[in-house]
Amino acid sequence: MKTISNGLTRFIQYFSALIVVAFLGGCNLDTRMSTFVTKGPIAEEQLSLFMLTVWVTFAVFIVVGGVFVYAVIKFRERPNDDRPMPSQGHGNPLVEIGLIGASILLLVIIAVPTLQAIWFTQDTPDDPESRLGSWYRGEGLAEEEAENPLIIKVIGYQWWWAFEYPQLGITTANEMVIPAGKVVHLELRSVDVIHSFWLPRIAGKVDLIPGRTNAMWIQAGDNFVKWKEKKGLAGEGPELRADYATYLKDEIHNYYYGQCAEFCGESHARMLFRATVVGDEAFTAWVADEKTGHATPDGKSWDEWYSAYDKNPEQLTGDLNDGLKLFMGRGKCATCHKVQGNPRALGVAGPNLTNVGSRQSIAAGWLNHRAEDGSIDLEQQYDNFYKWIHEPNVVKPGNLMWKANGGGIGELIDENGEPALLTEEEINKLSLYLQSLK
Ligand code: CUA
């Protein structure tokens, strides 16, 4: 008897330890998709609302649980208990009205800040320092846009993201770039089914719904005024500005992880995205680079390159030229993909591939080649391009690139024994070409 109870005690001890470990294992708050380590006013507002709700519900739990435990202990039946039934308070007007009143009060405590937070996140603020004219130094900004914040049109596709910057005349895919500490206004829509934009550390979720445009604003890091307020600082001056710049650089400039948060089909879980938060100057430089786009692999002008390509493609040699020829020809890539600079790569059905070689992931964040130090792991990048072109339906089941190509891209042989789809060598050259787009 003794041994059994010892064994049982030990089992309970081990089991409890296991439960504690399992629970605490989920307690690392500082993860890539954490909503607890916030980097901006929207996420911060949502976190404080969440914590308020947690505390209110925790108080309810303590009171109700306390009364319950008290009643169980006090009124439990004891051996030879001949006490009468305790008096039943059901229908006592004081208790009933009191509980209704308390419930209403608690709901009001939660509802008022909730409504305030909804308005706060819906209305893009007019922050003077976020107006394009006050920080963006690139060329070609229309005068009437100088008073507006940066606008990004977020468009959801099964299963990737387009990010259009209408004021700046550029479009990118899956990895958005935003300036630190600035208000950014987002317009969200979908071309197919409902998706949901979720960039947890910076902002909560907003759905992308076919046939309508939703709006939200995001801001990575505080603006100068808010930063001073939190630090208890006042005034202006170059030193304060320098400290603020240091804060942005050390705490905010980073690579953030986002995810589609609404089930949208078989590859919903593989519809990720990234946000790179950079300083004003780096942002301006990035825009200029996106606008310029790419030259030909061999230094010819595009006119020269295409006149050679149209006359006799054989005279264009080398891996990158071969890759570009496949991109325009047998691979049919340019039908759906745009590459800025290339006058004949104008497709809009697929992700814009300008500077795709500079992105740290492909296939909407599903295939990563970001090294630990933030640089690009070139071998991994090559492998990812190869894998994606070779078997896109394995990487992202049901994707349009695969479907549009009749259920394949690489390595099918036709009835005459000829390669119907791209051969290994062709995929190799295409991968090298895509990798060179940076
Ligand atoms: Cu898009 Cu889930």
Boltz pocket constraint, residues with backbone or C-beta under 6 A from the ligand:
constraints:
  - pocket:
      binder: B
      contacts: [[A, 156], [A, 157], [A, 159], [A, 194], [A, 195], [A, 196], [A, 260], [A, 261], [A, 262], [A, 263], [A, 264], [A, 265], [A, 268], [A, 269], [A, 271]]
      max_distance: 6.0
